[in-house]
């Protein structure tokens, strides 16, 4: 999903029952960068600018980008790249709610 599409989706007119989409910050155990993603139709779509996913070098950069988008809730999804011998039924990731700055 393009970043501009996400921005329009979040800030367009919605009914009272509307819930903002679930936003994820994706990080792997062996990577030093993070990407943004959104849950759309029960799938995770990375946020892109042009053809490439947007990468951030720190969680602070991610938090600043989320703040500028007006997002007040996101989850850090950490994939365990080293869990090769784990059970097939075990989840290969964990989600942690991020503490984001409050919007004014």
Jmol script that loads the backbone (N, CA, C; Angstrom):
load data "model"
ATOM      1  N   UNK A   1       0.844  -1.169   0.000  1.00  0.00           N
ATOM      2  CA  UNK A   1       0.000   0.000   0.000  1.00  0.00           C
ATOM      3  C   UNK A   1       0.894   1.239   0.000  1.00  0.00           C
ATOM      4  N   UNK A   2       0.542   2.190  -0.796  1.00  0.00           N
ATOM      5  CA  UNK A   2       1.294   3.439  -0.865  1.00  0.00           C
ATOM      6  C   UNK A   2       1.037   4.282   0.386  1.00  0.00           C
ATOM      7  N   UNK A   3       2.044   5.017   0.830  1.00  0.00           N
ATOM      8  CA  UNK A   3       1.927   5.853   2.021  1.00  0.00           C
ATOM      9  C   UNK A   3       0.785   6.861   1.868  1.00  0.00           C
ATOM     10  N   UNK A   4       0.638   7.434   0.701  1.00  0.00           N
ATOM     11  CA  UNK A   4      -0.420   8.422   0.468  1.00  0.00           C
ATOM     12  C   UNK A   4      -1.804   7.770   0.598  1.00  0.00           C
ATOM     13  N   UNK A   5      -1.929   6.495   0.182  1.00  0.00           N
ATOM     14  CA  UNK A   5      -3.205   5.785   0.333  1.00  0.00           C
ATOM     15  C   UNK A   5      -3.550   5.596   1.810  1.00  0.00           C
ATOM     16  N   UNK A   6      -2.550   5.222   2.604  1.00  0.00           N
ATOM     17  CA  UNK A   6      -2.763   5.054   4.035  1.00  0.00           C
ATOM     18  C   UNK A   6      -3.193   6.372   4.663  1.00  0.00           C
ATOM     19  N   UNK A   7      -2.532   7.450   4.298  1.00  0.00           N
ATOM     20  CA  UNK A   7      -2.852   8.771   4.836  1.00  0.00           C
ATOM     21  C   UNK A   7      -4.296   9.142   4.511  1.00  0.00           C
ATOM     22  N   UNK A   8      -4.728   8.940   3.272  1.00  0.00           N
ATOM     23  CA  UNK A   8      -6.107   9.247   2.885  1.00  0.00           C
ATOM     24  C   UNK A   8      -7.099   8.344   3.626  1.00  0.00           C
ATOM     25  N   UNK A   9      -6.764   7.076   3.773  1.00  0.00           N
ATOM     26  CA  UNK A   9      -7.628   6.112   4.437  1.00  0.00           C
ATOM     27  C   UNK A   9      -7.873   6.521   5.892  1.00  0.00           C
ATOM     28  N   UNK A  10      -6.811   6.892   6.575  1.00  0.00           N
ATOM     29  CA  UNK A  10      -6.906   7.239   7.984  1.00  0.00           C
ATOM     30  C   UNK A  10      -7.680   8.540   8.192  1.00  0.00           C
ATOM     31  N   UNK A  11      -7.492   9.512   7.307  1.00  0.00           N
ATOM     32  CA  UNK A  11      -8.055  10.843   7.524  1.00  0.00           C
ATOM     33  C   UNK A  11      -9.342  11.136   6.758  1.00  0.00           C
ATOM     34  N   UNK A  12      -9.922  10.156   6.089  1.00  0.00           N
ATOM     35  CA  UNK A  12     -11.179  10.391   5.369  1.00  0.00           C
ATOM     36  C   UNK A  12     -12.360  10.290   6.340  1.00  0.00           C
ATOM     37  N   UNK A  13     -13.538  10.685   5.871  1.00  0.00           N
ATOM     38  CA  UNK A  13     -14.761  10.619   6.681  1.00  0.00           C
ATOM     39  C   UNK A  13     -15.139   9.159   6.930  1.00  0.00           C
ATOM     40  N   UNK A  14     -15.494   8.856   8.175  1.00  0.00           N
ATOM     41  CA  UNK A  14     -15.869   7.492   8.544  1.00  0.00           C
ATOM     42  C   UNK A  14     -17.100   7.518   9.446  1.00  0.00           C
ATOM     43  N   UNK A  15     -17.782   6.383   9.521  1.00  0.00           N
ATOM     44  CA  UNK A  15     -18.914   6.256  10.438  1.00  0.00           C
ATOM     45  C   UNK A  15     -18.390   6.147  11.864  1.00  0.00           C
ATOM     46  N   UNK A  16     -19.300   6.243  12.821  1.00  0.00           N
ATOM     47  CA  UNK A  16     -18.901   6.169  14.231  1.00  0.00           C
ATOM     48  C   UNK A  16     -18.329   4.803  14.599  1.00  0.00           C
ATOM     49  N   UNK A  17     -18.740   3.755  13.910  1.00  0.00           N
ATOM     50  CA  UNK A  17     -18.268   2.388  14.204  1.00  0.00           C
ATOM     51  C   UNK A  17     -16.877   2.112  13.637  1.00  0.00           C
ATOM     52  N   UNK A  18     -16.379   3.005  12.815  1.00  0.00           N
ATOM     53  CA  UNK A  18     -15.098   2.796  12.137  1.00  0.00           C
ATOM     54  C   UNK A  18     -13.968   2.632  13.148  1.00  0.00           C
ATOM     55  N   UNK A  19     -13.110   1.679  12.881  1.00  0.00           N
ATOM     56  CA  UNK A  19     -11.889   1.508  13.665  1.00  0.00           C
ATOM     57  C   UNK A  19     -10.704   1.690  12.737  1.00  0.00           C
ATOM     58  N   UNK A  20      -9.731   2.436  13.192  1.00  0.00           N
ATOM     59  CA  UNK A  20      -8.539   2.673  12.393  1.00  0.00           C
ATOM     60  C   UNK A  20      -7.860   1.328  12.132  1.00  0.00           C
ATOM     61  N   UNK A  21      -7.262   1.144  10.964  1.00  0.00           N
ATOM     62  CA  UNK A  21      -6.605  -0.139  10.688  1.00  0.00           C
ATOM     63  C   UNK A  21      -5.446  -0.390  11.648  1.00  0.00           C
ATOM     64  N   UNK A  22      -5.152  -1.649  11.857  1.00  0.00           N
ATOM     65  CA  UNK A  22      -4.041  -2.030  12.735  1.00  0.00           C
ATOM     66  C   UNK A  22      -2.735  -1.770  11.995  1.00  0.00           C
ATOM     67  N   UNK A  23      -1.874  -0.980  12.609  1.00  0.00           N
ATOM     68  CA  UNK A  23      -0.594  -0.588  12.030  1.00  0.00           C
ATOM     69  C   UNK A  23       0.518  -1.378  12.716  1.00  0.00           C
ATOM     70  N   UNK A  24       1.420  -1.898  11.898  1.00  0.00           N
ATOM     71  CA  UNK A  24       2.547  -2.677  12.426  1.00  0.00           C
ATOM     72  C   UNK A  24       3.863  -2.028  12.038  1.00  0.00           C
ATOM     73  N   UNK A  25       4.818  -2.133  12.938  1.00  0.00           N
ATOM     74  CA  UNK A  25       6.208  -1.804  12.666  1.00  0.00           C
ATOM     75  C   UNK A  25       6.907  -3.153  12.619  1.00  0.00           C
ATOM     76  N   UNK A  26       7.457  -3.487  11.462  1.00  0.00           N
ATOM     77  CA  UNK A  26       8.044  -4.809  11.252  1.00  0.00           C
ATOM     78  C   UNK A  26       9.556  -4.744  11.457  1.00  0.00           C
ATOM     79  N   UNK A  27      10.047  -5.639  12.295  1.00  0.00           N
ATOM     80  CA  UNK A  27      11.483  -5.747  12.520  1.00  0.00           C
ATOM     81  C   UNK A  27      11.866  -7.211  12.640  1.00  0.00           C
ATOM     82  N   UNK A  28      13.024  -7.566  12.134  1.00  0.00           N
ATOM     83  CA  UNK A  28      13.520  -8.940  12.252  1.00  0.00           C
ATOM     84  C   UNK A  28      14.704  -8.963  13.199  1.00  0.00           C
ATOM     85  N   UNK A  29      14.935 -10.116  13.783  1.00  0.00           N
ATOM     86  CA  UNK A  29      16.023 -10.257  14.749  1.00  0.00           C
ATOM     87  C   UNK A  29      17.376  -9.941  14.124  1.00  0.00           C
ATOM     88  N   UNK A  30      17.530 -10.176  12.826  1.00  0.00           N
ATOM     89  CA  UNK A  30      18.836  -9.972  12.200  1.00  0.00           C
ATOM     90  C   UNK A  30      18.913  -8.680  11.374  1.00  0.00           C
ATOM     91  N   UNK A  31      17.912  -7.814  11.469  1.00  0.00           N
ATOM     92  CA  UNK A  31      17.921  -6.566  10.705  1.00  0.00           C
ATOM     93  C   UNK A  31      18.069  -5.367  11.619  1.00  0.00           C
ATOM     94  N   UNK A  32      18.653  -4.313  11.118  1.00  0.00           N
ATOM     95  CA  UNK A  32      18.786  -3.086  11.899  1.00  0.00           C
ATOM     96  C   UNK A  32      17.817  -2.019  11.406  1.00  0.00           C
ATOM     97  N   UNK A  33      16.891  -2.381  10.532  1.00  0.00           N
ATOM     98  CA  UNK A  33      15.912  -1.432  10.015  1.00  0.00           C
ATOM     99  C   UNK A  33      14.503  -1.923  10.303  1.00  0.00           C
ATOM    100  N   UNK A  34      13.560  -1.003  10.185  1.00  0.00           N
ATOM    101  CA  UNK A  34      12.161  -1.287  10.429  1.00  0.00           C
ATOM    102  C   UNK A  34      11.333  -0.824   9.236  1.00  0.00           C
ATOM    103  N   UNK A  35      10.184  -1.460   9.032  1.00  0.00           N
ATOM    104  CA  UNK A  35       9.250  -1.067   7.987  1.00  0.00           C
ATOM    105  C   UNK A  35       7.872  -0.891   8.611  1.00  0.00           C
ATOM    106  N   UNK A  36       7.035  -0.082   7.966  1.00  0.00           N
ATOM    107  CA  UNK A  36       5.645   0.059   8.384  1.00  0.00           C
ATOM    108  C   UNK A  36       4.774  -0.861   7.551  1.00  0.00           C
ATOM    109  N   UNK A  37       3.707  -1.363   8.168  1.00  0.00           N
ATOM    110  CA  UNK A  37       2.751  -2.206   7.463  1.00  0.00           C
ATOM    111  C   UNK A  37       1.370  -1.960   8.065  1.00  0.00           C
ATOM    112  N   UNK A  38       0.347  -2.301   7.299  1.00  0.00           N
ATOM    113  CA  UNK A  38      -1.031  -2.136   7.755  1.00  0.00           C
ATOM    114  C   UNK A  38      -1.780  -3.442   7.508  1.00  0.00           C
ATOM    115  N   UNK A  39      -2.699  -3.763   8.410  1.00  0.00           N
ATOM    116  CA  UNK A  39      -3.531  -4.942   8.217  1.00  0.00           C
ATOM    117  C   UNK A  39      -4.687  -4.544   7.304  1.00  0.00           C
ATOM    118  N   UNK A  40      -4.786  -5.224   6.173  1.00  0.00           N
ATOM    119  CA  UNK A  40      -5.817  -4.929   5.183  1.00  0.00           C
ATOM    120  C   UNK A  40      -6.389  -6.242   4.677  1.00  0.00           C
ATOM    121  N   UNK A  41      -7.677  -6.450   4.889  1.00  0.00           N
ATOM    122  CA  UNK A  41      -8.349  -7.691   4.495  1.00  0.00           C
ATOM    123  C   UNK A  41      -7.628  -8.923   5.053  1.00  0.00           C
ATOM    124  N   UNK A  42      -7.284  -8.844   6.341  1.00  0.00           N
ATOM    125  CA  UNK A  42      -6.649  -9.939   7.081  1.00  0.00           C
ATOM    126  C   UNK A  42      -5.262 -10.303   6.543  1.00  0.00           C
ATOM    127  N   UNK A  43      -4.638  -9.372   5.865  1.00  0.00           N
ATOM    128  CA  UNK A  43      -3.263  -9.553   5.381  1.00  0.00           C
ATOM    129  C   UNK A  43      -2.436  -8.344   5.786  1.00  0.00           C
ATOM    130  N   UNK A  44      -1.154  -8.539   5.880  1.00  0.00           N
ATOM    131  CA  UNK A  44      -0.244  -7.452   6.211  1.00  0.00           C
ATOM    132  C   UNK A  44       0.332  -6.891   4.916  1.00  0.00           C
ATOM    133  N   UNK A  45       0.103  -5.596   4.689  1.00  0.00           N
ATOM    134  CA  UNK A  45       0.615  -4.909   3.496  1.00  0.00           C
ATOM    135  C   UNK A  45       1.685  -3.922   3.925  1.00  0.00           C
ATOM    136  N   UNK A  46       2.867  -4.020   3.345  1.00  0.00           N
ATOM    137  CA  UNK A  46       3.905  -3.049   3.675  1.00  0.00           C
ATOM    138  C   UNK A  46       3.554  -1.690   3.074  1.00  0.00           C
ATOM    139  N   UNK A  47       4.000  -0.648   3.748  1.00  0.00           N
ATOM    140  CA  UNK A  47       3.775   0.717   3.280  1.00  0.00           C
ATOM    141  C   UNK A  47       4.937   1.086   2.377  1.00  0.00           C
ATOM    142  N   UNK A  48       4.595   1.569   1.189  1.00  0.00           N
ATOM    143  CA  UNK A  48       5.610   1.868   0.179  1.00  0.00           C
ATOM    144  C   UNK A  48       5.562   3.330  -0.231  1.00  0.00           C
ATOM    145  N   UNK A  49       6.665   3.765  -0.752  1.00  0.00           N
ATOM    146  CA  UNK A  49       6.753   5.052  -1.426  1.00  0.00           C
ATOM    147  C   UNK A  49       7.319   4.729  -2.799  1.00  0.00           C
ATOM    148  N   UNK A  50       6.471   4.828  -3.803  1.00  0.00           N
ATOM    149  CA  UNK A  50       6.862   4.347  -5.121  1.00  0.00           C
ATOM    150  C   UNK A  50       6.785   2.834  -5.124  1.00  0.00           C
ATOM    151  N   UNK A  51       7.819   2.196  -5.620  1.00  0.00           N
ATOM    152  CA  UNK A  51       7.840   0.726  -5.688  1.00  0.00           C
ATOM    153  C   UNK A  51       8.486   0.064  -4.476  1.00  0.00           C
ATOM    154  N   UNK A  52       9.178   0.854  -3.653  1.00  0.00           N
ATOM    155  CA  UNK A  52       9.966   0.275  -2.564  1.00  0.00           C
ATOM    156  C   UNK A  52       9.328   0.497  -1.199  1.00  0.00           C
ATOM    157  N   UNK A  53       9.424  -0.510  -0.320  1.00  0.00           N
ATOM    158  CA  UNK A  53       8.962  -0.320   1.067  1.00  0.00           C
ATOM    159  C   UNK A  53       9.784   0.778   1.736  1.00  0.00           C
ATOM    160  N   UNK A  54       9.134   1.507   2.634  1.00  0.00           N
ATOM    161  CA  UNK A  54       9.826   2.565   3.370  1.00  0.00           C
ATOM    162  C   UNK A  54      10.569   1.917   4.541  1.00  0.00           C
ATOM    163  N   UNK A  55      11.855   2.241   4.671  1.00  0.00           N
ATOM    164  CA  UNK A  55      12.679   1.713   5.758  1.00  0.00           C
ATOM    165  C   UNK A  55      13.054   2.835   6.719  1.00  0.00           C
ATOM    166  N   UNK A  56      13.140   2.479   7.983  1.00  0.00           N
ATOM    167  CA  UNK A  56      13.555   3.414   9.034  1.00  0.00           C
ATOM    168  C   UNK A  56      14.725   2.796   9.777  1.00  0.00           C
ATOM    169  N   UNK A  57      15.661   3.630  10.200  1.00  0.00           N
ATOM    170  CA  UNK A  57      16.866   3.140  10.870  1.00  0.00           C
ATOM    171  C   UNK A  57      16.719   2.986  12.382  1.00  0.00           C
ATOM    172  N   UNK A  58      15.644   3.531  12.948  1.00  0.00           N
ATOM    173  CA  UNK A  58      15.445   3.414  14.398  1.00  0.00           C
ATOM    174  C   UNK A  58      13.957   3.463  14.719  1.00  0.00           C
ATOM    175  N   UNK A  59      13.615   3.006  15.906  1.00  0.00           N
ATOM    176  CA  UNK A  59      12.228   3.084  16.347  1.00  0.00           C
ATOM    177  C   UNK A  59      11.797   4.535  16.548  1.00  0.00           C
ATOM    178  N   UNK A  60      12.722   5.389  16.918  1.00  0.00           N
ATOM    179  CA  UNK A  60      12.391   6.806  17.081  1.00  0.00           C
ATOM    180  C   UNK A  60      11.956   7.416  15.753  1.00  0.00           C
ATOM    181  N   UNK A  61      12.636   7.069  14.667  1.00  0.00           N
ATOM    182  CA  UNK A  61      12.230   7.554  13.344  1.00  0.00           C
ATOM    183  C   UNK A  61      10.837   7.039  12.989  1.00  0.00           C
ATOM    184  N   UNK A  62      10.555   5.793  13.322  1.00  0.00           N
ATOM    185  CA  UNK A  62       9.239   5.211  13.053  1.00  0.00           C
ATOM    186  C   UNK A  62       8.169   5.966  13.840  1.00  0.00           C
ATOM    187  N   UNK A  63       8.429   6.204  15.118  1.00  0.00           N
ATOM    188  CA  UNK A  63       7.458   6.902  15.962  1.00  0.00           C
ATOM    189  C   UNK A  63       7.165   8.301  15.429  1.00  0.00           C
ATOM    190  N   UNK A  64       8.204   8.996  14.965  1.00  0.00           N
ATOM    191  CA  UNK A  64       8.015  10.330  14.383  1.00  0.00           C
ATOM    192  C   UNK A  64       7.145  10.253  13.131  1.00  0.00           C
ATOM    193  N   UNK A  65       7.380   9.256  12.279  1.00  0.00           N
ATOM    194  CA  UNK A  65       6.590   9.098  11.057  1.00  0.00           C
ATOM    195  C   UNK A  65       5.131   8.783  11.395  1.00  0.00           C
ATOM    196  N   UNK A  66       4.895   7.924  12.376  1.00  0.00           N
ATOM    197  CA  UNK A  66       3.532   7.596  12.791  1.00  0.00           C
ATOM    198  C   UNK A  66       2.830   8.821  13.354  1.00  0.00           C
ATOM    199  N   UNK A  67       3.544   9.617  14.130  1.00  0.00           N
ATOM    200  CA  UNK A  67       2.984  10.848  14.697  1.00  0.00           C
ATOM    201  C   UNK A  67       2.559  11.804  13.583  1.00  0.00           C
ATOM    202  N   UNK A  68       3.417  11.962  12.570  1.00  0.00           N
ATOM    203  CA  UNK A  68       3.085  12.849  11.446  1.00  0.00           C
ATOM    204  C   UNK A  68       1.877  12.349  10.669  1.00  0.00           C
ATOM    205  N   UNK A  69       1.676  11.032  10.619  1.00  0.00           N
ATOM    206  CA  UNK A  69       0.508  10.462   9.949  1.00  0.00           C
ATOM    207  C   UNK A  69      -0.760  10.552  10.803  1.00  0.00           C
ATOM    208  N   UNK A  70      -0.608  10.908  12.069  1.00  0.00           N
ATOM    209  CA  UNK A  70      -1.761  10.997  12.956  1.00  0.00           C
ATOM    210  C   UNK A  70      -2.160   9.659  13.550  1.00  0.00           C
ATOM    211  N   UNK A  71      -1.248   8.730  13.582  1.00  0.00           N
ATOM    212  CA  UNK A  71      -1.512   7.398  14.130  1.00  0.00           C
ATOM    213  C   UNK A  71      -1.114   7.384  15.599  1.00  0.00           C
ATOM    214  N   UNK A  72      -2.040   6.945  16.452  1.00  0.00           N
ATOM    215  CA  UNK A  72      -1.771   6.947  17.887  1.00  0.00           C
ATOM    216  C   UNK A  72      -1.620   5.554  18.490  1.00  0.00           C
ATOM    217  N   UNK A  73      -1.734   4.515  17.652  1.00  0.00           N
ATOM    218  CA  UNK A  73      -1.574   3.159  18.160  1.00  0.00           C
ATOM    219  C   UNK A  73      -0.936   2.296  17.071  1.00  0.00           C
ATOM    220  N   UNK A  74       0.126   1.587  17.438  1.00  0.00           N
ATOM    221  CA  UNK A  74       0.815   0.697  16.505  1.00  0.00           C
ATOM    222  C   UNK A  74       1.454  -0.438  17.293  1.00  0.00           C
ATOM    223  N   UNK A  75       1.780  -1.489  16.563  1.00  0.00           N
ATOM    224  CA  UNK A  75       2.368  -2.681  17.185  1.00  0.00           C
ATOM    225  C   UNK A  75       3.697  -3.001  16.533  1.00  0.00           C
ATOM    226  N   UNK A  76       4.675  -3.278  17.379  1.00  0.00           N
ATOM    227  CA  UNK A  76       5.984  -3.721  16.901  1.00  0.00           C
ATOM    228  C   UNK A  76       5.900  -5.228  16.707  1.00  0.00           C
ATOM    229  N   UNK A  77       6.090  -5.681  15.479  1.00  0.00           N
ATOM    230  CA  UNK A  77       6.055  -7.118  15.174  1.00  0.00           C
ATOM    231  C   UNK A  77       7.489  -7.590  14.977  1.00  0.00           C
ATOM    232  N   UNK A  78       7.936  -8.405  15.897  1.00  0.00           N
ATOM    233  CA  UNK A  78       9.292  -8.945  15.846  1.00  0.00           C
ATOM    234  C   UNK A  78       9.237 -10.388  15.376  1.00  0.00           C
ATOM    235  N   UNK A  79       9.943 -10.660  14.294  1.00  0.00           N
ATOM    236  CA  UNK A  79      10.043 -12.021  13.765  1.00  0.00           C
ATOM    237  C   UNK A  79      11.279 -12.673  14.345  1.00  0.00           C
ATOM    238  N   UNK A  80      11.155 -13.919  14.700  1.00  0.00           N
ATOM    239  CA  UNK A  80      12.285 -14.666  15.228  1.00  0.00           C
ATOM    240  C   UNK A  80      12.914 -15.450  14.081  1.00  0.00           C
ATOM    241  N   UNK A  81      13.914 -14.855  13.483  1.00  0.00           N
ATOM    242  CA  UNK A  81      14.582 -15.478  12.335  1.00  0.00           C
ATOM    243  C   UNK A  81      15.422 -16.686  12.746  1.00  0.00           C
ATOM    244  N   UNK A  82      15.666 -16.839  14.044  1.00  0.00           N
ATOM    245  CA  UNK A  82      16.535 -17.930  14.501  1.00  0.00           C
ATOM    246  C   UNK A  82      15.759 -19.140  15.009  1.00  0.00           C
ATOM    247  N   UNK A  83      14.448 -19.104  14.943  1.00  0.00           N
ATOM    248  CA  UNK A  83      13.637 -20.198  15.462  1.00  0.00           C
ATOM    249  C   UNK A  83      13.365 -21.227  14.369  1.00  0.00           C
ATOM    250  N   UNK A  84      14.417 -21.845  13.866  1.00  0.00           N
ATOM    251  CA  UNK A  84      14.289 -22.819  12.784  1.00  0.00           C
ATOM    252  C   UNK A  84      13.796 -24.170  13.282  1.00  0.00           C
ATOM    253  N   UNK A  85      14.037 -24.471  14.543  1.00  0.00           N
ATOM    254  CA  UNK A  85      13.685 -25.786  15.074  1.00  0.00           C
ATOM    255  C   UNK A  85      12.416 -25.745  15.911  1.00  0.00           C
ATOM    256  N   UNK A  86      11.721 -24.639  15.883  1.00  0.00           N
ATOM    257  CA  UNK A  86      10.506 -24.505  16.684  1.00  0.00           C
ATOM    258  C   UNK A  86       9.369 -25.354  16.161  1.00  0.00           C
ATOM    259  N   UNK A  87       8.370 -25.470  16.957  1.00  0.00           N
ATOM    260  CA  UNK A  87       7.175 -26.227  16.593  1.00  0.00           C
ATOM    261  C   UNK A  87       6.451 -25.534  15.443  1.00  0.00           C
ATOM    262  N   UNK A  88       5.840 -26.307  14.552  1.00  0.00           N
ATOM    263  CA  UNK A  88       5.110 -25.739  13.417  1.00  0.00           C
ATOM    264  C   UNK A  88       3.901 -24.938  13.882  1.00  0.00           C
ATOM    265  N   UNK A  89       3.330 -25.299  15.025  1.00  0.00           N
ATOM    266  CA  UNK A  89       2.158 -24.586  15.525  1.00  0.00           C
ATOM    267  C   UNK A  89       2.540 -23.302  16.261  1.00  0.00           C
ATOM    268  N   UNK A  90       3.814 -23.145  16.585  1.00  0.00           N
ATOM    269  CA  UNK A  90       4.254 -21.949  17.292  1.00  0.00           C
ATOM    270  C   UNK A  90       4.257 -20.749  16.346  1.00  0.00           C
ATOM    271  N   UNK A  91       3.933 -19.612  16.893  1.00  0.00           N
ATOM    272  CA  UNK A  91       3.912 -18.380  16.124  1.00  0.00           C
ATOM    273  C   UNK A  91       5.348 -17.903  15.913  1.00  0.00           C
ATOM    274  N   UNK A  92       5.699 -17.523  14.694  1.00  0.00           N
ATOM    275  CA  UNK A  92       7.058 -17.100  14.380  1.00  0.00           C
ATOM    276  C   UNK A  92       7.323 -15.633  14.642  1.00  0.00           C
ATOM    277  N   UNK A  93       6.405 -14.976  15.335  1.00  0.00           N
ATOM    278  CA  UNK A  93       6.569 -13.560  15.635  1.00  0.00           C
ATOM    279  C   UNK A  93       5.863 -13.219  16.938  1.00  0.00           C
ATOM    280  N   UNK A  94       6.140 -12.035  17.448  1.00  0.00           N
ATOM    281  CA  UNK A  94       5.410 -11.525  18.608  1.00  0.00           C
ATOM    282  C   UNK A  94       5.088 -10.063  18.359  1.00  0.00           C
ATOM    283  N   UNK A  95       3.914  -9.628  18.811  1.00  0.00           N
ATOM    284  CA  UNK A  95       3.467  -8.243  18.664  1.00  0.00           C
ATOM    285  C   UNK A  95       3.507  -7.551  20.017  1.00  0.00           C
ATOM    286  N   UNK A  96       4.103  -6.372  20.040  1.00  0.00           N
ATOM    287  CA  UNK A  96       4.215  -5.574  21.257  1.00  0.00           C
ATOM    288  C   UNK A  96       3.659  -4.195  20.947  1.00  0.00           C
ATOM    289  N   UNK A  97       2.712  -3.719  21.761  1.00  0.00           N
ATOM    290  CA  UNK A  97       2.167  -2.390  21.524  1.00  0.00           C
ATOM    291  C   UNK A  97       3.243  -1.341  21.793  1.00  0.00           C
ATOM    292  N   UNK A  98       3.398  -0.414  20.853  1.00  0.00           N
ATOM    293  CA  UNK A  98       4.393   0.655  20.992  1.00  0.00           C
ATOM    294  C   UNK A  98       3.824   1.815  21.790  1.00  0.00           C
ATOM    295  N   UNK A  99       4.654   2.430  22.603  1.00  0.00           N
ATOM    296  CA  UNK A  99       4.274   3.651  23.279  1.00  0.00           C
ATOM    297  C   UNK A  99       4.532   4.802  22.321  1.00  0.00           C
ATOM    298  N   UNK A 100       3.459   5.412  21.836  1.00  0.00           N
ATOM    299  CA  UNK A 100       3.579   6.510  20.877  1.00  0.00           C
ATOM    300  C   UNK A 100       3.236   7.827  21.556  1.00  0.00           C
ATOM    301  N   UNK A 101       3.808   8.935  21.045  1.00  0.00           N
ATOM    302  CA  UNK A 101       3.467  10.240  21.620  1.00  0.00           C
ATOM    303  C   UNK A 101       1.984  10.523  21.428  1.00  0.00           C
ATOM    304  N   UNK A 102       1.385  11.185  22.396  1.00  0.00           N
ATOM    305  CA  UNK A 102      -0.031  11.550  22.317  1.00  0.00           C
ATOM    306  C   UNK A 102      -0.216  12.674  21.304  1.00  0.00           C
ATOM    307  N   UNK A 103      -1.305  12.587  20.551  1.00  0.00           N
ATOM    308  CA  UNK A 103      -1.631  13.620  19.581  1.00  0.00           C
ATOM    309  C   UNK A 103      -2.291  14.783  20.297  1.00  0.00           C
ATOM    310  N   UNK A 104      -2.032  15.973  19.814  1.00  0.00           N
ATOM    311  CA  UNK A 104      -2.629  17.180  20.434  1.00  0.00           C
ATOM    312  C   UNK A 104      -4.024  17.405  19.955  1.00  0.00           C
TER     313      UNK A 104
END
end "model"
wireframe off; spacefill off
backbone 0.3
color backbone group
